[in-house]
Amino acid sequence: MDMPHKAGGFELDRKLERDTWDVIWLGLCELRIMNDARWPWLILIPQRRDAVEIHDLTPLDQAMLSFETNLVSKTLLEVTGCDKINTGALGNVVRQLHVHVVARRQGDANWPGPVWGFGQAEPYRREDLHSFVNTIKDRL
């Protein structure tokens, strides 16, 4: 049985925990990477209990989420040299508030369509995952 990640009463959704790996803690969010090597795909998860929508956050937390999303987006663009950064907070499958930041290239899997629900995830090789995570950490 999966045990939820807990921090100050916060519990990470089990699906997010299962499908992602830790990268780094930011001021408000835990940054995680989606275990799908088809796209460089990071996820920011505000560590606030019961947050489903951005408007559930305090105004200060909303500003911090915006700052951290911009920081991660810029870093991902610099690291990957991608053509486009996609960001989104959908929450249709996992209700817990989280923001996807995905690096896209023309010609990548499903370009220009969305990454959500397309094909089967291709898990990272362990060494590639560690290398990419360390690069992101170093740049942040």
Disulfide bonds with the S-S distance in Angstrom:
none
